[in-house]
């Protein structure tokens, strides 16, 4: 039931949005202890970085330096009926695990809608020409439901992860431990499925919070394994597999497919940092190498609340990612 547990965490963690605590530990604190859960890919517009998270109406936060974050508001007061109508158990307000990408002049924001203990879930899409809430052009436009699960199939359509590949194509991965991680091709003009009636590609099992990045001819699939939402008792960890094709098969170092195996361990709990989850490659970084974002299910000293973190991303000589120091 871990997938359902993760959904409940979106409800429980939402009340902590916008808060900040102080670490009472020897380890460096994760970021500035910004409390949030399920961070999106961090993107940059102008002089600010933006991250979206689980919570009421899809909260977002801004930062000039990736260290000091300010609550910026929410995308919605109430989630669009075009998405919520597929999910009777949802309260019409709470959304989970958003992800964002810019294609041309448009930001595509994907988010999950579900309910406690249910797998009738949907992923919605909203678009905007700017992330600057003070701009006269700032307006989120509902684009409706992208993919869904009906509660009867072996799939839970949550945790969207969006990627644009080097060849200009767009893809969406999604799913939870209650079924496969699926992958669908998107129309880069609309952000909706390129072939609405085609079957998705299953690329992993027994995991959630999927995200794909491309590097040097490889596609890397990052996944969460273990349990979330239990504070310092969470066992979340980030695993990874890779493939020469975005559609898979994704394999570990021994060539075993992630449809059968958990993948290579990328990052687990360490010191005061408990339950890492939701990998995202930070966009718009100037100099200093690659960075990735994540949340910790708990930072000892944060009263069991989930916190945002930024870390350096390194690579081995044979092309496997390595989690570097906190940034």
N, C-alpha and C positions, 0 to 999 in steps of 0.2 A: 504493500500500500504506500510505498514511498512517493510515487507520483502524486497521489492524493494528498499526502502530507505536505509536499512542496506547494501544492495549491493553497492549502490552508495558511502556509507561511506568508503568502502574498497578502492575506488578510491581516495576519497578526503583525507583520512588519510595517504595514502601512502607517500605523499610528506613530511610529518612530521617525517618519520622514522629516528631514530638515533639522534634526537634532545633532548635537555633537557632544562627545564625552572626552575624558582624559585617560590615557593609558596609565595603569599602575603596574608597570612591568619594565624589565630591563631591556627587552627587545624594542627596536624602533617601532613606533606606532604605524599602522596601516593608513597611509594618506594623512589627513588631518582628523581621522576618526569620523568622517561623514557617514552617518547612519543611513543605509539604504540596502535594498536587496535586489538581486538579479539585474545588475547594470547592463545597459545596452552597450554596443560599440560606442566609444567616445569619438565624437567628430568635432571639427573646428570650423567656426565661421567668424571671420574677422579676427579680433583679438581674444575671443572667448572659446573655451572648450565646453561642449554640451554632453550630458549623459542623462538618459531616461531610465526609469526603474519601475518595478512593481509598485502598485499602490492605487490610491483613489484617483481615477481620472488620468492616469499615467503621469506621475510627477516627473519634473526635470530639474536639473541643477546646472549651474554654470561656474566656470573657473578661469582665471587668466593664466594660471600656471600649473594646473593639475594637482595642486596641493591644497588650495583654499577654495572651498565650494560654497555656493550660495543657492538656496532654494529659489527656483524661478517661477513656480506655479505648476499647473497641470494642463495637459492637452485638452481634456474634456471635463465638464461638470458631470455629465451623464454620458455613458458610452452609447454610440449610435445603435438605433434599433435594427439597422441592417445587419448588425453582427450579433447583438444580444438575443435576437429572436431565435437563434439556433441553440441557445444555451439557457434553458428554462431555470436552471439552478443558480444562475448568476444574478447578483443584486442590481446590475445595470450601472455600477459605479467602479468596482474593482477590476483592474486589469493586471496581467502578469507578464514579466520577462520580455519587455519590448526590445526591438533592435532597429537600427536606422542605417540608411545609406543615402548618399547623394548621387543622383543620376542626371547628368546635364544640369539644368537649373532647378531641379526639384528634389526635395528630401522625401524619401519613402520611409514611413514609420510603421513597422509591423508590431502587433501586440496580441497577446493571447487572452481569451475570455473563457472561463470555465467555472466550476463550482465544486465545493468540498465533496469529495467522495464520488465524483462523477467523471465520466470520460466523454460525455457529449460536450465537446469543446470546439472552439473556432478561433481562427487567427484573422484579425481585421487589419485594414490598411488605412492610414491617413497620410495625406501629402500636404506639403507646404513649400512655398518658394523661399522662405527664410526662417531661421530659428530665432531671430531677434524679435522678442515680444513687443519692443517699442517701435518697430517698423510699421508704417502704414500698410505694407504688403503682407503683414503677418496674419495668416488665416489657415487653420487646419481644415482640410476638405476630406470628408468621409468618402472612401472608395469602396466600402463594403467588405464582405467576407472574401477571404482568399482561399483558404482550405478549412476543412472541418472534419470532425469525427462524430459518429452518430450514437456513441455509447454502447453499441453492440459489436463493433469490429475490434480487432486487436490493434488499437491505435488510440493515442490521446494527443490530439492536435494542439499542443502547447509549445512554448519555448522556441519561437522563430529565430533563425539565424540567416541573415541575407549576405550574399557575396556577389560581386561583379568580377568576372574572370578577365584575364588578359585579352581574350578574344572578343570582349564586349558583351558577353552573355551575362544574364542574371539568374541566380538560383536561390531557392529557399529550402533550408533544412529545418525539421521540426519533429517533435515527438517526445515521449517520456519513457520511463522504465516500464510502463504498462503497455509494451508493444515495441514496434521498431522506431528507429529514426528514419524518416522518409525525406526524400529530396525531389523537388519539382523545379522545372524550368519556368522562368518568369518572362513576361513581355517587358523589356526595359522601358517601353513607352508608357505602359499602364501600371506596371508593378503587379499585375494579376497573372495567373497561370498562362503560360504560352499556349499550352494545349489542354484546355479545361477537362477533357474527358479521357486523357491519358493516365495510365497508372503511374504512381510515383516510383522512384527507385529506393528500395530499402537498403540502407548503408551501414546500419549498426543495430544492436539489440542491447537491452538491459542497461540503458543509460538515458541521460537527458541533458538539457542545456547545451545543445550542439552548436558548433560554429566551425566554419571552414575558412582557411586562408590559403593563398597560392604563393609558392616561392620556388624559383629555379626548376620549373617543370614538374613540381610535386604539388599535390593538394593535401593539406593537413586537416584532419577532422579532430577537433577537441571536444571532449565529452565529460560529463560529470558521472561519477559512480559513487555509491555509498548513500548515506542518509543525510538529510538536511533538517533544518528547523528545530533543532534540539539544543540550541545554544552551544555551550562548550562540550556537549555530548554528541554533536554532529560528527559524522565520519565522511562527509563530502571530500572528494579528491578529483583532480582533473587528470584525465588520461588522453592519449593521442594515438592516432594511426595515420598512415599516409597512403596515397594512391597516385598513379600516373594519370588517372582519369577522375574527373570530379564525381562521376557516377559510381566509382569504386571498381574493384573491391578495395577497401581500406584494410591495411594489415599492420601488425606490430613488427618488431625487429626480426622475429623468427618467421615472418611470412604468414602468420595466422590471421584469418579474417576477423574483423570486429563484429561480424554477425555471430561469431562463436566465442570470441575471446574479449577480455576487457580493454585491450590495448596497452600501450606503454604508459607507465606512470610519469606524469609531467610535474604535478605538484600536489603534495599532501599537507596535512597540518604540521606545523613546526613551531616550537617555542610557544609564544603567546597567541599565534595566529592559527585559528581553528577553522577547519572546513572550507577550503578554497573552492570557489565555483564561478561559473559563467565567464569563461575566457573571452576576451575581445581585444583585437589589435587596435591600439590607439591611432587615430587618423590625425594628420596635420601636424605631427611633431617635426620641429626644425632642429636638426643636429642632435647629437647625443645617442644615436642608434634607435633601435626599435623598442617600443614599450607595449605592455599589455595591461589591460584592466581586469579586475575580478572583484568579487566580494568575499569576505570571510564570514562564515556563519556566526562566528563570535570572535571578538578580540578580548582576551582576558583583561578586565578593567573597564569594559564597556557595558557591563551589566547584562551580558548575554545577547546584545543587539548585533545585527549584521552590519559590517562596515565596508566601505569602498577601499580598494587598494590599487596602486599602480606599481608595476615591477618592470625591470629590464628584461628583454627577451634576447637570449643568445642561441647559438647553433653549434652543434658538434661538427667535426670534419666530415662525417658521413651523412649530414643533413637531417639531424633530429633536433627538435627545439629543446631549449634548456631554460628553466625559470631562473632569472637572475635576481639581484638584490632589489629590495624595496626602493622606490625612486622618490 
